[in-house]
Amino acid sequence: MRVRILAGLACCAALIVSGQSTPPPASIRPLSLRECVDLTLSRNLDLRIEHLVTDTAGYNLAGAYGAYSPIFLFRAQRGFVSEPANFDQEKFNPFNPAEIHTDTVGPGLKGQLPLGMSYDLGADAIAEDVRTDFRFDPDHVGDFPGGIRRTNNYVAETRLTLRQHLLKDFWIDSARQTLLIRRKELSMSQQALRFQIMKTVLAVEVSYYDLVAARELVRVQEQALQLREQLVDETRHRVRVGDLPPLDAEQAETQLQNTLTTLIGARETYVARQNSLKRLLTDNFRDWADVDLQPTEVLLALPAEVNRSESFQNALKNRPDLIEARLAIEKRAVMVRFQRNQLFPSLDLVGHYGGLGVDAESDRAVNQAFSLSNPDYFYGVVLSFPLDNATERGNYHASRAAKQIAELQLKKAEEEVLVQIADYVNRVQSRFSQVGSTHKARSFAEAALAAEQKKLQNGLSTSFFVLELQQTLTAARTAELQALADYNKTLAQLAFAEGSTLAKHHLTLESK
């Protein structure tokens, strides 16, 4: 009985272990290259990050306009002053002690305009409550109840103050510099997004072609394994009947095992190529980990017309990274313009106009202030400048040097792009030639192997020569697949180098 229980437990344990070690069945997902590109555009993490970077640049631009937003102010405050008694020999009466309560309330509006003018518009209503103590003045103490005189008065004021820069901060100031820079940065981030999309789409194309090639290489090794197995069976049969020595069977077995090892490596590469493509397609690899990607397209070598001069022109015009570099120069030019403006002295035209009202009644005081019956104004100019201007001159020369660096960086980037295009144009032509030569080599290898196998069947050859021709055929098939993959990848790289990746896939980037 105990033995049966132990045996049952052992069987259950074996079933559990086998269930854990067996991977879940993979779901097959056929995908075309276009479907892969569409999935990547919606789920790729790098693109989502770059989209947020562009959105941030847009928010920064919107925030820069806040420099011209009017600022509304409202003031409400209470003040208290306790004045002690004082005596002035020049006046008839001494100053009696007093307590002054002041309540001030009023709105205001201030800000600045894009042409360097600042404004301050406001109005204040002030109520004064004065309590003068005459209890120590025997001549007047009886004139007021309890010896305290209460005096109420109302003061109203309206004002408009303007300040216009005439030299420094006139045609550009820090707020306008920030606004112009934010516009350039938004355009730069949009070009960076386009470039990231191009790089990601290129990565999808290359990964897709690598995946197709890896799948076909698995099939090539499977065909090679099938040839090896057939040769092993034939060799064993002929060894048994005495037509071949045992060494031939051992050689055939050795090549069979080598081919099996190569096949295992090819399958491993195929899985790795799938994972590389999945990494680009999704932001949740766990959901795709057990998906078996099946490319629906095959490797073809369609002839392509390439023109190096046209590719040069297209690249200099369409490459987003070069456009971004030109925008960086324009951004530096804005900084140079601002720093040059800071070399000028500060010459400002200032002016103020307002009205004043004073009365024992608050309504009358306010009416006087807004009717401007008692005007209050001034105007003039204010001139100021540092004696040596060392800081401004240093900043100006530094900004010019930074702009020159940006111009040289653009020139360097353009030269590198032209070299890339020249290499890819040459590579497209050579890769297409390789496709033709490897195709012919594979056809000749197939014919040679078929002839050698017939000779072996007729006893005119040995398994050694058949094995060599099988290896030659496998190498020729592998070379043809590699040439096809390289040709298609080179076409994709050339399109990327000349900035036509998005147009090639009929993709457009709409700005918000």
C-alpha positions in Angstrom: 0.0 0.0 0.0 2.8 2.4 0.9 4.6 1.6 -2.3 1.5 2.5 -4.3 1.1 5.8 -2.5 4.7 6.7 -3.2 4.4 5.7 -6.8 1.3 7.9 -7.1 3.1 10.9 -5.5 6.0 10.4 -7.9 3.7 10.4 -10.9 2.0 13.6 -9.7 5.3 15.3 -9.1 6.5 14.3 -12.6 3.3 15.7 -14.1 3.7 18.9 -12.2 7.3 19.3 -13.2 6.5 18.5 -16.9 3.7 21.0 -16.8 6.0 23.7 -15.4 8.8 23.1 -17.9 6.6 23.0 -21.0 6.2 26.5 -22.3 2.7 27.8 -23.1 1.6 27.5 -26.7 2.6 30.6 -28.7 -0.1 32.5 -30.6 0.8 33.2 -34.2 0.6 36.8 -35.3 1.1 37.4 -39.1 2.4 41.0 -39.7 3.3 42.9 -42.8 5.9 45.7 -42.7 3.2 48.4 -42.9 1.4 46.8 -39.9 4.6 46.8 -37.9 5.1 50.5 -38.7 1.6 51.4 -37.7 2.0 49.5 -34.4 5.3 51.2 -33.7 3.9 54.7 -34.3 1.2 54.1 -31.7 3.0 52.1 -29.0 6.7 52.8 -29.2 8.1 54.2 -26.0 10.8 56.4 -27.6 8.2 58.0 -29.8 5.8 58.6 -26.9 8.6 60.3 -24.9 9.5 62.5 -27.9 5.9 63.5 -28.3 5.8 64.6 -24.7 9.0 66.6 -25.3 7.4 68.4 -28.2 4.3 69.0 -26.1 6.5 70.5 -23.4 8.1 72.9 -25.9 4.6 74.0 -26.9 3.6 74.6 -23.3 6.9 76.6 -22.8 6.0 78.8 -25.8 2.5 79.4 -24.4 4.0 80.4 -21.1 6.3 82.8 -22.7 3.3 84.9 -23.8 2.5 85.4 -20.2 5.1 88.2 -20.1 2.5 90.4 -21.8 -0.4 89.4 -19.7 -1.8 92.3 -17.7 -1.5 92.0 -13.9 -4.5 93.0 -11.9 -3.9 94.4 -8.4 -6.2 95.2 -5.6 -5.0 96.9 -2.5 -6.8 97.1 0.8 -4.8 98.2 3.9 -5.2 100.0 7.2 -2.5 102.2 8.7 -2.1 103.8 12.1 0.2 106.6 13.3 0.4 107.9 16.8 2.0 111.4 16.7 3.3 112.8 20.0 2.9 116.4 21.1 5.4 118.9 19.6 6.1 122.6 19.8 7.3 124.8 17.0 8.4 128.2 18.0 7.7 129.6 14.6 4.0 128.8 14.8 1.3 130.2 17.0 0.0 126.9 18.4 1.8 123.8 19.6 1.2 120.5 17.8 -1.2 118.5 19.9 -0.8 114.7 20.1 -3.0 112.8 17.6 -3.9 109.3 16.4 -4.3 108.9 12.7 -6.2 105.9 11.2 -5.8 105.5 7.4 -7.8 103.1 5.3 -6.7 102.7 1.7 -8.5 100.7 -1.0 -8.1 100.6 -4.8 -7.6 98.5 -7.9 -4.7 98.6 -10.3 -3.5 97.2 -13.7 0.0 97.0 -14.9 2.1 95.2 -17.5 4.3 95.6 -20.5 3.8 95.8 -24.3 5.9 94.1 -27.0 7.5 97.4 -28.0 9.2 97.9 -24.7 6.6 100.0 -23.0 5.4 99.4 -19.5 2.3 100.8 -18.0 0.8 101.1 -14.5 -2.9 102.1 -14.2 -4.5 102.5 -10.9 -6.8 104.3 -8.5 -6.8 104.7 -4.7 -9.4 105.9 -2.2 -8.0 106.9 1.2 -10.1 107.6 4.3 -8.3 109.4 7.1 -9.7 109.4 10.7 -7.7 111.9 12.9 -8.2 112.1 16.6 -6.4 115.2 18.1 -6.0 115.4 21.8 -6.7 118.9 23.3 -7.0 117.8 26.9 -3.6 119.4 27.7 -4.5 122.6 25.9 -6.6 124.7 28.4 -7.4 127.3 25.7 -9.2 124.8 23.5 -10.1 121.8 25.6 -13.6 123.0 26.1 -14.2 123.3 22.4 -14.5 119.6 21.8 -16.4 116.9 23.6 -14.0 115.2 26.1 -11.2 117.3 24.7 -10.8 115.1 21.6 -11.3 116.6 18.1 -12.3 114.1 15.4 -11.5 115.0 11.8 -12.5 112.8 8.9 -11.1 113.4 5.4 -11.2 111.5 2.1 -8.5 111.5 -0.6 -8.9 109.9 -4.0 -6.3 109.5 -6.7 -6.2 108.2 -10.3 -2.9 107.6 -12.1 -1.5 106.3 -15.4 2.3 105.9 -15.5 4.1 104.9 -18.7 7.7 104.1 -19.4 9.0 103.6 -23.0 12.5 102.2 -23.8 14.2 104.1 -26.6 17.5 102.3 -27.0 18.3 99.4 -24.7 15.3 97.0 -24.6 13.6 98.8 -27.4 13.6 96.4 -30.4 14.2 93.4 -28.2 14.2 92.7 -24.5 14.4 89.7 -22.3 10.7 88.9 -22.7 10.8 89.1 -26.5 14.1 87.1 -26.5 12.4 84.4 -24.5 9.4 84.3 -26.8 11.5 84.1 -30.0 13.7 81.4 -28.5 10.6 79.4 -27.4 9.3 79.5 -30.9 12.6 78.2 -32.3 12.7 75.5 -29.6 9.2 74.4 -30.5 10.2 74.1 -34.2 13.3 72.3 -33.2 11.4 69.8 -31.1 9.0 69.1 -33.9 12.0 68.4 -36.2 13.5 66.2 -33.5 10.2 64.3 -33.3 10.2 63.8 -37.1 13.8 62.6 -36.9 13.0 60.2 -34.1 10.0 58.8 -36.1 12.4 58.3 -39.1 15.0 56.5 -36.9 12.3 54.3 -35.4 10.7 53.4 -38.7 14.2 52.6 -40.1 14.8 50.4 -37.1 11.5 48.6 -37.8 12.4 48.1 -41.4 15.9 46.7 -40.6 14.5 44.4 -37.9 11.7 43.2 -40.2 14.1 42.3 -42.9 16.5 40.7 -40.4 13.5 38.7 -39.1 12.5 37.6 -42.6 16.1 36.6 -43.3 16.4 34.7 -40.0 13.2 32.8 -40.8 14.5 31.9 -44.3 17.9 30.9 -42.8 16.1 28.4 -40.5 14.5 26.9 -43.6 17.9 26.7 -45.3 19.3 24.9 -42.4 16.3 22.6 -42.3 16.8 21.8 -45.9 20.5 21.2 -45.3 19.5 18.9 -42.4 17.2 17.0 -44.7 19.9 16.5 -47.2 22.3 15.3 -44.5 19.7 12.8 -43.2 19.1 11.5 -46.7 22.9 11.2 -47.3 23.3 9.4 -43.9 20.6 6.9 -44.8 22.1 6.2 -48.2 25.6 6.0 -46.9 24.6 3.5 -44.1 22.9 1.4 -46.7 25.9 1.3 -49.0 28.2 0.6 -46.1 26.1 -2.4 -45.1 26.2 -3.8 -48.6 29.9 -3.1 -48.8 29.9 -0.4 -51.5 31.4 2.2 -49.2 33.9 2.0 -46.3 32.6 2.7 -42.7 34.6 6.0 -42.7 32.1 7.5 -45.1 29.2 6.8 -42.7 31.1 8.5 -39.9 31.8 11.6 -42.1 28.1 11.8 -43.0 27.1 11.5 -39.3 29.6 14.2 -38.4 28.2 16.7 -40.9 24.6 15.8 -39.8 25.4 16.7 -36.2 27.2 19.9 -37.3 24.1 20.9 -39.4 21.9 20.2 -36.4 24.0 22.5 -34.3 23.8 25.2 -36.9 20.1 24.8 -37.1 19.7 25.2 -33.4 21.7 28.5 -33.6 19.6 29.7 -36.5 16.4 29.1 -34.5 17.9 30.9 -31.6 18.8 33.9 -33.9 15.2 33.8 -35.2 13.8 34.2 -31.7 16.2 37.0 -30.9 15.2 38.8 -34.1 11.5 38.4 -33.1 12.3 40.0 -29.7 14.1 42.9 -31.3 11.1 43.6 -33.5 8.7 43.2 -30.5 10.7 45.8 -28.5 9.9 48.3 -31.2 6.3 47.4 -31.7 5.0 47.5 -28.1 5.3 49.2 -24.7 4.3 46.0 -22.9 6.6 43.2 -23.9 5.0 40.7 -21.5 1.9 40.6 -23.6 4.0 39.8 -26.7 6.5 37.5 -25.1 4.7 34.3 -26.3 3.6 35.7 -29.6 5.1 34.1 -32.7 5.6 36.8 -35.2 5.3 35.6 -38.8 6.3 38.1 -41.4 3.9 38.0 -44.3 6.4 39.5 -46.8 9.4 37.9 -48.6 12.7 39.3 -49.5 12.7 40.7 -53.1 15.3 42.6 -55.0 13.4 45.2 -57.0 15.7 47.4 -59.0 15.9 50.9 -57.7 17.1 54.0 -59.6 19.5 56.1 -57.4 20.9 59.5 -58.2 23.5 60.8 -55.9 23.1 64.4 -56.8 19.3 64.3 -56.2 19.9 62.5 -53.0 22.3 65.2 -51.9 19.7 67.9 -52.6 16.9 66.0 -50.9 19.0 65.4 -47.8 20.0 69.0 -47.4 16.4 70.1 -47.8 14.5 67.4 -46.0 16.7 65.9 -43.2 15.0 66.9 -39.9 18.3 66.9 -38.0 19.8 69.4 -40.5 16.6 71.6 -40.3 16.9 71.4 -36.5 20.6 72.5 -36.8 19.6 75.5 -38.9 16.9 76.4 -36.3 19.6 76.2 -33.7 21.6 78.9 -35.6 18.5 81.1 -35.8 18.1 80.6 -32.0 21.6 81.7 -31.5 21.0 84.7 -33.8 18.2 85.8 -31.5 20.6 85.7 -28.6 23.2 87.7 -30.5 20.6 90.3 -31.3 19.5 90.6 -27.7 23.1 90.9 -26.4 23.9 93.5 -29.0 20.9 95.6 -27.9 22.2 95.4 -24.3 25.3 97.3 -25.4 23.3 100.5 -25.8 22.7 102.9 -22.9 19.3 102.9 -21.2 17.3 105.9 -22.4 13.7 105.8 -21.3 10.8 108.2 -21.9 8.7 108.4 -18.7 5.4 110.1 -18.1 2.7 110.2 -15.5 -0.8 111.7 -15.5 -3.5 111.5 -12.9 -6.1 113.3 -10.8 -6.4 114.1 -7.2 -9.5 114.7 -5.1 -9.7 115.8 -1.4 -13.0 116.3 0.4 -14.8 115.6 3.6 -17.2 113.4 1.6 -15.9 110.3 -0.1 -18.1 110.7 -3.2 -17.0 114.2 -3.9 -13.3 113.2 -3.5 -13.7 110.3 -6.0 -15.5 112.5 -8.5 -12.8 115.1 -8.3 -10.1 112.5 -8.9 -11.8 110.9 -12.0 -12.8 114.3 -13.4 -9.2 115.3 -13.4 -10.1 118.7 -12.1 -6.9 118.6 -10.0 -4.4 117.1 -12.5 -1.1 115.6 -11.4 1.5 114.9 -14.1 5.1 114.7 -15.0 7.2 113.7 -18.1 10.8 113.4 -19.0 13.7 111.1 -19.9 15.9 108.9 -17.8 19.4 108.1 -19.0 21.6 105.4 -17.4 24.6 103.4 -18.5 27.5 101.5 -16.9 30.9 103.2 -17.2 32.8 100.3 -18.7 30.0 98.0 -20.1 32.3 95.0 -19.5 29.6 92.5 -18.8 27.4 93.4 -21.8 30.4 93.3 -24.2 31.6 90.0 -22.9 28.1 88.5 -23.3 27.8 89.8 -26.8 31.1 88.3 -28.0 30.3 85.0 -26.3 26.9 84.9 -28.1 28.6 85.5 -31.4 31.1 82.7 -30.8 28.3 80.4 -29.9 26.5 81.2 -33.1 29.7 80.5 -35.1 30.0 77.2 -33.4 26.4 76.3 -34.4 27.2 77.2 -38.0 30.3 75.0 -38.0 28.3 72.2 -36.4 25.7 72.5 -39.2 28.4 72.4 -41.8 30.0 69.3 -40.2 26.6 67.6 -40.1 25.9 68.3 -43.7 29.3 66.9 -44.8 28.7 63.7 -42.8 25.2 63.3 -44.4 26.7 63.7 -47.9 29.3 61.1 -47.1 26.6 58.7 -45.8 24.6 59.2 -49.0 27.6 58.6 -51.2 28.3 55.3 -49.4 24.7 54.2 -49.5 24.4 54.9 -53.2 27.5 52.9 -53.9 26.3 50.2 -51.6 22.8 49.9 -53.3 24.5 49.3 -56.6 26.9 46.7 -55.2 24.3 45.0 -53.1 22.0 44.6 -56.2 24.9 43.1 -58.1 25.5 40.7 -55.2 21.9 39.6 -55.3 22.3 38.6 -58.9 25.7 36.8 -58.4 24.5 34.9 -55.3 21.4 33.9 -57.1 23.4 32.4 -59.9 25.8 30.8 -57.5 22.9 29.1 -55.7 21.5 27.8 -59.0 24.9 26.4 -60.0 25.3 24.8 -56.6 21.9 23.1 -56.8 22.8 21.8 -60.3 26.2 20.6 -59.1 24.8 18.8 -56.1 22.1 17.1 -58.2 24.7 15.9 -60.6 27.1 14.7 -57.9 24.2 12.8 -56.1 23.4 11.0 -59.4 27.1 10.1 -59.7 27.0 8.8 -56.1 24.0 6.6 -56.9 25.8 5.2 -60.0 28.9 4.5 -57.9 31.0 7.1 -59.6 31.5 9.4 -56.6 31.9 9.3 -52.8 29.9 10.8 -50.0 32.8 13.1 -49.3 32.2 15.1 -52.5 28.5 15.1 -51.9 29.0 16.5 -48.5 31.2 19.3 -49.9 28.7 20.2 -52.5 25.9 20.2 -49.8 27.9 22.6 -47.8 28.5 24.7 -50.9 24.8 24.8 -51.6 23.9 25.8 -48.0 26.5 28.5 -48.1 25.2 29.8 -51.4 21.6 29.8 -50.1 22.7 31.7 -47.0 24.7 34.2 -49.1 21.7 34.8 -51.4 19.4 35.5 -48.4 22.0 37.8 -46.8 22.4 39.7 -50.0 18.6 40.1 -50.3 18.4 41.3 -46.8 21.3 43.7 -47.1 20.0 45.1 -50.3 16.6 45.9 -48.8 18.2 47.3 -45.6 20.5 49.5 -47.7 17.5 50.9 -49.6 15.9 51.8 -46.3 19.1 53.4 -45.0 19.5 55.4 -48.2 15.9 56.7 -47.8 16.7 57.6 -44.2 19.9 59.4 -45.2 18.2 61.5 -47.8 15.2 62.3 -45.4 12.5 60.5 -47.4 11.6 57.7 -44.9 8.3 59.3 -44.0 7.4 60.0 -47.6 8.3 56.4 -48.6 5.8 55.1 -46.1 3.2 57.8 -46.8 3.5 59.2 -43.3 2.8 62.9 -42.3 3.5 64.7 -39.1 0.8 67.2 -38.2 1.7 70.0 -35.8 -0.7 70.9 -33.0 
